[in-house]
Amino acid sequence: MSREKPYYREVVADIMERTGKTILGVNDLRKYLGVGHNKAVSYLEKGETKITVYQLARKLI
């Protein structure tokens, strides 16, 4: 059984509070992270156009 990373729930709560969404597109990522289009696309899986808050939190930690 894997353990949850420290501060995972806090990061998820922060993303949901600031965006108000659970599924984020490229523009949502740009606004939340404060990065350009290409950097925001790099957080997405290959061929995908959206990412869930939970996947993003896992990548940020």
Secondary structure, 3 states (H helix, E strand, C coil): CCCCCCCHHHHHHHHHHHHCCCEECHHHHHHHHCCCHHHHHHCCCCCCCCEEHHHHHHHHC
